[in-house]
Amino acid sequence: MKMLAKYIARRIAKHAKEVHDAKVAKQLKRINPAGLLKLTEIKKQRKSITGNLLL
């Protein structure tokens, strides 16, 4: 009985991973690399500004 439960749990985990990977891949297709780079630059600038304010 334990082996059956382990097998089912493994299959569920594998399926969940496949669904998650497909979802992430779909989201990555929609992301514009140039826009992402610009967003990271803005975040870096904000972080450095707030870091200077704390000093």
C-alpha positions in Angstrom: 0.0 0.0 0.0 2.8 2.4 0.8 4.4 1.8 -2.6 1.2 2.7 -4.3 0.9 5.9 -2.3 4.5 6.8 -3.1 3.9 6.1 -6.8 0.8 8.3 -6.9 2.6 11.1 -5.0 5.5 10.9 -7.5 3.1 11.0 -10.5 1.3 14.0 -9.0 4.6 15.8 -8.4 5.8 15.1 -11.9 2.6 16.3 -13.4 2.7 19.5 -11.3 6.2 20.2 -12.4 5.3 19.7 -16.0 2.3 22.1 -15.7 4.5 24.7 -13.8 7.3 24.4 -16.5 4.8 24.9 -19.3 3.3 27.9 -17.5 6.8 29.5 -16.9 7.7 28.8 -20.6 4.6 30.5 -21.7 5.2 33.6 -19.5 8.8 33.8 -20.7 7.6 33.9 -24.3 5.6 37.0 -23.5 8.5 38.9 -21.8 10.2 41.4 -23.9 14.0 41.2 -23.2 14.6 44.9 -23.8 11.8 45.9 -21.5 13.1 43.5 -18.9 16.6 45.0 -19.0 15.1 48.5 -18.7 13.1 47.3 -15.7 16.2 45.9 -14.0 18.1 49.2 -14.5 15.2 51.1 -13.0 15.2 48.8 -10.0 19.0 49.1 -9.6 18.7 52.9 -9.6 16.0 52.9 -7.0 17.9 50.6 -4.8 21.0 52.8 -4.9 19.0 55.9 -4.2 17.2 54.4 -1.2 20.6 53.0 0.0 22.0 56.5 -0.1 19.1 57.9 1.8 19.6 55.4 4.6 23.2 56.5 5.1 
